[in-house]
Amino acid sequence: MFDSIFQGLFNLSCETKLLEACEWDEDRAQIVSELFSKTLEEISEGEDLKSLDGVSDKIRSKLECSMSENEIVILLEILSDSVDHFVTFSGQEEKYDN
């Protein structure tokens, strides 16, 4: 249960950061989100992903013509937070009291 509450808060936090970067324009946030998803998909299909820094550099170079610097910075921050979140929770084992 705690995981689902935390996941909901994490998602809300990411959405809020993105909206703020897009100056609270929901349509722009949707476009930015879709471009980011498409870019991640393209990178993951053809690249040897060895580091978050390398992925971040590729994302930045692909998006710099279609997004503001602030939007890119926030997206990379969300990506980094997501990786940290995944690593944290995937490494935890369920513990039961006996």
C-alpha positions as CSV (number, residue, x, y, z in Angstrom):
1,M,0.0,0.0,0.0
2,F,2.8,2.4,0.9
3,D,4.4,1.8,-2.5
4,S,1.2,2.8,-4.4
5,I,0.9,6.0,-2.3
6,F,4.5,6.8,-2.8
7,Q,4.2,6.1,-6.6
8,G,1.1,8.4,-6.8
9,L,3.0,11.2,-5.0
10,F,6.1,10.6,-7.2
11,N,3.9,10.8,-10.4
12,L,2.2,14.0,-9.1
13,S,5.5,15.6,-8.4
14,C,6.8,14.8,-11.9
15,E,3.6,16.2,-13.5
16,T,3.8,19.3,-11.4
17,K,7.5,19.9,-12.3
18,L,6.7,19.4,-16.0
19,L,3.7,21.8,-15.9
20,E,5.8,24.4,-14.1
21,A,8.5,24.1,-16.8
22,C,5.8,24.6,-19.4
23,E,4.6,27.7,-17.6
24,W,1.4,25.8,-16.5
25,D,0.3,25.3,-20.2
26,E,-1.2,21.8,-20.1
27,D,-1.2,21.5,-23.9
28,R,2.5,22.3,-24.0
29,A,3.2,19.8,-21.2
30,Q,1.4,17.1,-23.2
31,I,3.5,17.9,-26.3
32,V,6.7,17.9,-24.3
33,S,5.8,14.7,-22.6
34,E,5.1,13.0,-25.9
35,L,8.3,14.2,-27.5
36,F,10.3,13.0,-24.5
37,S,8.6,9.6,-24.6
38,K,9.3,9.3,-28.4
39,T,12.9,10.3,-27.9
40,L,13.4,7.8,-25.1
41,E,12.0,5.1,-27.3
42,E,14.2,6.1,-30.2
43,I,17.3,6.1,-28.0
44,S,16.5,2.8,-26.4
45,E,16.0,1.0,-29.8
46,G,19.3,1.9,-31.4
47,E,21.8,2.8,-28.7
48,D,24.0,0.9,-26.3
49,L,22.9,2.5,-23.0
50,K,25.8,2.5,-20.6
51,S,25.2,5.5,-18.4
52,L,22.6,8.0,-17.4
53,D,24.9,10.8,-18.4
54,G,25.3,9.3,-21.9
55,V,21.5,9.0,-22.3
56,S,21.0,12.5,-21.0
57,D,23.4,13.9,-23.6
58,K,21.6,12.1,-26.4
59,I,18.2,13.3,-25.1
60,R,19.5,16.9,-24.9
61,S,20.9,16.8,-28.4
62,K,17.7,15.4,-29.9
63,L,15.4,17.8,-28.0
64,E,17.3,21.1,-28.0
65,C,15.6,22.3,-31.3
66,S,12.1,21.6,-30.1
67,M,12.2,22.5,-26.4
68,S,13.3,25.2,-24.1
69,E,16.4,24.7,-21.9
70,N,14.2,24.7,-18.8
71,E,11.9,22.0,-20.2
72,I,14.9,19.8,-21.1
73,V,16.5,20.3,-17.6
74,I,13.2,19.3,-15.9
75,L,12.8,16.3,-18.1
76,L,16.3,15.1,-17.4
77,E,15.7,15.7,-13.7
78,I,12.5,13.6,-13.9
79,L,14.5,10.9,-15.7
80,S,17.2,10.9,-13.1
81,D,14.6,10.8,-10.3
82,S,12.8,7.9,-12.0
83,V,16.0,5.9,-12.3
84,D,16.7,6.5,-8.6
85,H,13.1,5.6,-7.7
86,F,13.3,2.4,-9.8
87,V,16.7,1.3,-8.3
88,T,15.5,2.0,-4.8
89,F,12.3,0.1,-5.0
90,S,13.5,-2.8,-7.2
91,G,16.2,-3.6,-4.7
92,Q,13.9,-3.9,-1.8
93,E,12.6,-7.3,-0.7
94,E,9.3,-7.8,1.0
95,K,9.8,-8.4,4.7
96,Y,7.3,-10.3,6.8
97,D,7.2,-10.3,10.6
98,N,6.9,-13.8,12.0
